[in-house]
Amino acid sequence: MPTLTIKRLPARLHARLKRQAAAHRRSLNSEAIECLEKSLPGEPLSPEEFLAEIRAFRERNKKIFVTQKELNRAKRWGRP
């Protein structure tokens, strides 16, 4: 597995990361990886993967049905 060395990390940033790691009960390294994971975009899905995710979502949410009238009302909500 690759490694990463961060040079000249500001002390205040290190302290913040260390506090956050402690709050999440993680090591400093694990917290840094988690922060990087959250901040970087994921790999793009292939069209097949995208469709599979949508189909799985629909399967999990069969009871949810929204009419066009409800969609239009939601679009106008909060507008004068």
C-alpha positions, 0 to 999 in steps of 0.5 A, a space after each residue: 500500500 502506498 504511503 504519504 509523507 506530509 512535510 511542513 504541516 502547520 502546527 495548528 492544523 496538526 492539532 486540529 486533526 489530532 483533536 478530530 481524530 481523538 473525537 472520532 476515536 481514530 488514529 491520526 493517520 486514519 483521520 487524515 485518510 478519512 478527511 481525504 476521502 471526504 474531500 476528493 471526488 469519487 471515481 466516475 461510474 460507468 453507465 452500467 454501474 450508474 444504472 445498476 445503482 438507480 435500479 437498486 435504489 428503485 427496488 429499495 424504495 418501491 413504495 415511494 411514488 411522486 406525481 408530476 403535480 407534486 413535483 411541480 408544487 415542490 418546484 414552486 415551493 418558497 417562490 413568490 
